[in-house]
């Protein structure tokens, strides 16, 4: 996946400036839903570092000394996250879970993908069999700092743009040699194909004072990035039945070559996918 850089959203920054100035002379406080949640878990939430801010998508955010308060406009979902765990104020009171998990009663839209910390997993990557999602932590409070951090962790460029995420996978196969009665040829039977995939994504804990506009942009970017990388994994998974068929159709002596050709075909489909999506840019992987 390639990371595409657009210029700062100057208009959004100017719109947020008025709120920042208006609150500059007052001590930050929690109000409404954030106040209620902070009252339930004060030692977890800490003290407010700023007043409530509104992201471009209508969500409300507020940085604290221990993490981030979030209210989702889409489903009236209030929560606090420390970057690893989330405390959700739901129908059963305040409940704690990991950021990449959901309670049974939660709507998929309530996943932490709407939060800027860590990267989104709304795409269900972690739930796919034999797929491991790993995060590398980045720091900074500006677009340029985030990009520099991502370049540091995943060096190299693709189509002239720095990488932000990647998928690494491996495929193994086995079979039982079986004689074909009609001509005596040996053909593979009981073909088994196994795969493993590791998806690498960035995770960012915005420091106090970070522009809410940048937080919202990173949230959207990370969700699109996860979706793009999920596409790579899906290509692999969808291709496995054809790989099995190719090995079954080959003779025992050529089964390994048939498997290698099948893997090469999957790799080509991934290249075609990257070309079609411009390495994710067409899917929104633009910070």
C-alpha positions as CSV (number, residue, x, y, z in Angstrom):
1,X,0.0,0.0,0.0
2,X,1.2,3.5,-0.8
3,X,0.6,6.5,1.3
4,X,-0.6,9.6,-0.6
5,X,-0.1,13.0,0.8
6,X,-2.5,15.9,0.3
7,X,-2.0,19.4,1.6
8,X,-3.4,20.6,5.0
9,X,-7.1,21.2,5.2
10,X,-6.7,24.9,5.7
11,X,-10.4,25.7,5.8
12,X,-11.0,23.1,8.5
13,X,-8.2,24.5,10.6
14,X,-9.6,28.0,10.3
15,X,-13.0,26.8,11.3
16,X,-11.6,25.2,14.4
17,X,-9.6,28.3,15.4
18,X,-12.6,30.1,16.7
19,X,-13.4,27.4,19.1
20,X,-9.8,27.2,20.4
21,X,-9.7,31.0,21.0
22,X,-13.1,31.0,22.7
23,X,-11.9,28.3,25.2
24,X,-8.4,29.6,25.7
25,X,-9.2,31.6,28.9
26,X,-11.3,28.9,30.6
27,X,-10.2,25.8,32.4
28,X,-11.1,22.7,30.4
29,X,-14.1,20.7,31.8
30,X,-16.1,17.6,31.0
31,X,-19.8,18.1,30.1
32,X,-22.8,16.0,29.3
33,X,-21.9,12.4,28.3
34,X,-18.2,12.9,28.9
35,X,-18.9,14.2,32.4
36,X,-21.1,11.2,33.2
37,X,-18.4,8.7,31.9
38,X,-15.6,10.6,33.8
39,X,-17.6,10.4,37.0
40,X,-17.9,6.6,36.6
41,X,-14.2,6.0,36.1
42,X,-12.3,9.1,37.2
43,X,-9.0,7.4,37.8
44,X,-9.0,5.9,34.4
45,X,-10.0,9.0,32.5
46,X,-7.8,11.5,34.3
47,X,-8.2,15.3,33.8
48,X,-9.4,17.1,30.7
49,X,-6.6,18.8,28.7
50,X,-8.9,20.7,26.5
51,X,-12.6,21.3,26.0
52,X,-14.8,19.2,23.7
53,X,-13.9,19.5,20.0
54,X,-16.0,18.5,17.0
55,X,-14.5,16.5,14.2
56,X,-15.4,17.0,10.6
57,X,-17.7,13.9,10.6
58,X,-19.7,15.2,13.5
59,X,-18.1,13.1,16.2
60,X,-17.0,14.8,19.4
61,X,-13.5,14.4,20.8
62,X,-11.8,15.5,24.0
63,X,-8.2,14.8,25.1
64,X,-7.5,13.9,28.7
65,X,-4.4,13.4,30.8
66,X,-4.8,9.6,30.2
67,X,-6.3,9.3,26.7
68,X,-9.2,10.4,24.6
69,X,-13.0,10.8,25.1
70,X,-15.1,10.1,22.0
71,X,-18.8,10.6,21.2
72,X,-20.0,9.1,17.9
73,X,-22.8,11.0,16.2
74,X,-23.8,8.0,14.1
75,X,-25.1,5.9,17.0
76,X,-24.8,8.1,20.1
77,X,-21.9,6.0,21.4
78,X,-19.7,7.4,24.2
79,X,-16.4,5.9,25.2
80,X,-12.9,6.5,26.6
81,X,-9.8,4.9,25.2
82,X,-6.2,4.9,26.5
83,X,-4.9,3.7,23.1
84,X,-5.1,0.0,24.0
85,X,-8.4,-0.4,26.0
86,X,-11.8,1.1,25.6
87,X,-14.4,1.8,28.3
88,X,-17.9,2.0,26.7
89,X,-20.9,3.6,28.4
90,X,-23.6,1.3,27.1
91,X,-26.9,-0.4,28.2
92,X,-25.1,-2.4,30.9
93,X,-23.2,0.6,32.3
94,X,-19.5,1.2,31.8
95,X,-17.8,-1.9,30.3
96,X,-14.1,-2.4,29.4
97,X,-12.8,-4.2,26.4
98,X,-9.7,-4.2,24.1
99,X,-9.8,-1.7,21.2
100,X,-10.0,-4.4,18.6
101,X,-13.0,-6.1,20.2
102,X,-16.7,-5.5,20.4
103,X,-19.4,-6.4,22.9
104,X,-22.3,-8.5,21.7
105,X,-24.7,-5.6,21.9
106,X,-22.4,-3.2,20.0
107,X,-23.2,-2.2,16.4
108,X,-20.2,-2.8,14.0
109,X,-20.1,1.0,13.5
110,X,-19.0,1.3,17.2
111,X,-15.7,-0.4,16.6
112,X,-12.6,1.5,17.4
113,X,-12.1,2.3,13.8
114,X,-13.9,5.6,14.4
115,X,-11.2,6.4,17.0
116,X,-7.9,7.8,15.9
117,X,-6.2,5.3,18.2
118,X,-5.1,2.7,17.1
119,X,-5.7,1.9,13.4
120,X,-9.1,0.8,12.3
121,X,-10.2,-2.8,12.2
122,X,-13.7,-2.2,11.0
123,X,-12.8,-4.4,8.1
124,X,-12.7,-7.5,10.2
125,X,-9.1,-8.3,9.5
126,X,-8.3,-9.7,12.9
127,X,-11.3,-12.0,12.7
128,X,-10.1,-13.7,9.5
129,X,-8.7,-17.2,10.0
130,X,-4.9,-17.4,10.1
131,X,-4.5,-13.6,9.9
132,X,-2.4,-11.7,12.5
133,X,-2.7,-7.9,12.7
134,X,0.4,-6.2,14.2
135,X,0.7,-2.4,14.8
136,X,3.8,-0.2,14.8
137,X,3.4,2.9,16.9
138,X,4.0,6.4,15.5
139,X,4.2,9.7,17.2
140,X,3.9,13.4,16.3
141,X,1.2,16.1,16.1
142,X,1.6,17.2,12.5
143,X,1.0,15.5,9.2
144,X,4.6,15.7,8.3
145,X,5.7,14.1,11.5
146,X,3.3,11.2,11.0
147,X,4.5,10.6,7.5
148,X,8.1,10.7,8.6
149,X,7.4,8.1,11.3
150,X,5.6,5.8,8.9
151,X,8.5,6.1,6.5
152,X,10.9,5.2,9.4
153,X,9.0,2.0,10.2
154,X,8.2,0.8,6.7
155,X,11.1,2.1,4.5
156,X,10.9,2.1,0.8
157,X,8.5,3.6,-1.8
158,X,5.9,2.2,-4.1
159,X,5.1,4.2,-7.2
160,X,7.0,7.1,-5.7
161,X,5.0,7.2,-2.5
162,X,6.0,6.0,1.0
163,X,4.4,2.8,2.4
164,X,2.2,2.8,5.5
165,X,1.0,-0.8,5.7
166,X,1.8,-4.2,4.3
167,X,0.7,-7.8,4.1
168,X,3.1,-10.7,4.2
169,X,1.8,-14.2,3.6
170,X,2.9,-17.7,3.0
171,X,1.2,-20.8,1.6
172,X,2.0,-24.4,2.2
173,X,0.4,-27.5,0.6
174,X,0.5,-31.2,1.1
175,X,-1.1,-34.2,-0.6
176,X,-1.2,-38.0,-0.7
177,X,0.1,-39.7,-3.8
178,X,-2.5,-42.0,-5.3
179,X,-2.3,-44.3,-8.3
180,X,-4.9,-43.8,-11.0
181,X,-6.4,-47.1,-11.9
182,X,-6.9,-46.5,-15.7
183,X,-3.3,-45.7,-16.7
184,X,-1.3,-46.1,-13.5
185,X,-0.4,-42.4,-13.3
186,X,0.2,-41.0,-9.8
187,X,-2.0,-38.1,-9.0
188,X,-2.2,-36.0,-5.8
189,X,-5.2,-36.7,-3.5
190,X,-6.3,-35.3,-0.2
191,X,-4.7,-32.0,-1.1
192,X,-4.4,-29.6,1.9
193,X,-3.5,-26.0,1.6
194,X,-2.5,-23.9,4.6
195,X,-1.8,-20.2,4.7
196,X,-0.7,-17.5,7.2
197,X,-0.8,-13.8,6.8
198,X,0.6,-10.9,8.8
199,X,-0.9,-7.5,8.3
200,X,1.1,-4.5,9.5
201,X,-0.6,-1.2,10.2
202,X,0.3,2.1,12.0
203,X,-1.1,3.1,15.4
204,X,-1.0,6.7,16.6
205,X,-1.7,8.2,20.0
206,X,-2.3,11.9,19.3
207,X,-0.6,14.2,21.9
208,X,-2.5,16.9,23.7
209,X,-3.3,19.9,21.5
210,X,-3.4,17.9,18.2
211,X,-5.7,19.4,15.6
212,X,-9.1,17.5,15.7
213,X,-9.1,17.8,11.9
214,X,-5.8,15.8,11.7
215,X,-7.2,13.2,14.2
216,X,-10.3,12.8,12.0
217,X,-8.2,12.5,8.8
218,X,-5.9,9.9,10.4
219,X,-9.0,7.9,11.5
220,X,-10.4,7.9,8.0
221,X,-7.0,7.1,6.5
222,X,-6.3,4.2,8.9
223,X,-9.7,2.7,8.1
224,X,-9.1,2.9,4.4
225,X,-5.6,1.4,4.9
226,X,-7.0,-1.6,6.8
227,X,-9.6,-2.0,4.0
228,X,-7.0,-2.0,1.3
229,X,-4.8,-4.5,3.1
230,X,-7.9,-6.7,3.8
231,X,-8.3,-6.8,0.0
232,X,-4.9,-8.4,-0.3
233,X,-5.7,-11.1,2.2
234,X,-9.1,-11.7,0.5
235,X,-7.4,-12.3,-2.8
236,X,-5.3,-14.9,-1.2
237,X,-8.2,-16.6,0.6
238,X,-10.4,-16.6,-2.5
239,X,-7.7,-18.1,-4.7
240,X,-7.0,-21.1,-2.5
241,X,-9.7,-23.4,-4.0
242,X,-8.3,-22.8,-7.5
243,X,-4.8,-23.6,-6.1
244,X,-6.1,-26.9,-4.7
245,X,-7.7,-27.8,-8.0
246,X,-4.4,-27.0,-9.9
247,X,-2.5,-29.3,-7.6
248,X,-5.1,-32.1,-7.8
249,X,-5.0,-31.9,-11.6
250,X,-1.2,-32.2,-11.7
251,X,0.7,-35.4,-11.6
252,X,2.6,-36.2,-8.4
253,X,5.9,-35.2,-10.0
254,X,4.6,-31.9,-11.2
255,X,2.3,-31.0,-8.2
256,X,5.0,-28.8,-6.6
257,X,5.4,-26.8,-9.9
258,X,1.6,-26.5,-10.1
259,X,1.5,-25.1,-6.6
260,X,4.3,-22.6,-7.4
261,X,2.5,-21.4,-10.5
262,X,-0.6,-21.0,-8.5
263,X,1.2,-18.8,-5.9
264,X,2.7,-16.8,-8.7
265,X,-0.8,-16.2,-10.1
266,X,-2.0,-15.0,-6.7
267,X,1.0,-12.6,-6.6
268,X,0.1,-11.3,-10.0
269,X,-3.5,-10.7,-8.9
270,X,-2.2,-8.7,-6.0
271,X,-0.2,-6.5,-8.3
272,X,-3.2,-6.0,-10.5
273,X,-5.2,-5.1,-7.4
274,X,-2.6,-2.5,-6.4
275,X,-2.6,-1.1,-9.9
276,X,-6.4,-0.9,-10.0
277,X,-6.6,0.8,-6.6
278,X,-3.4,2.9,-7.0
279,X,-2.1,1.1,-4.0
280,X,-5.1,2.1,-1.9
281,X,-5.4,5.8,-2.9
282,X,-8.6,5.1,-4.8
283,X,-10.0,3.6,-1.6
284,X,-9.1,6.6,0.5
285,X,-5.6,5.9,1.9
286,X,-4.8,9.6,1.7
287,X,-3.8,11.5,4.9
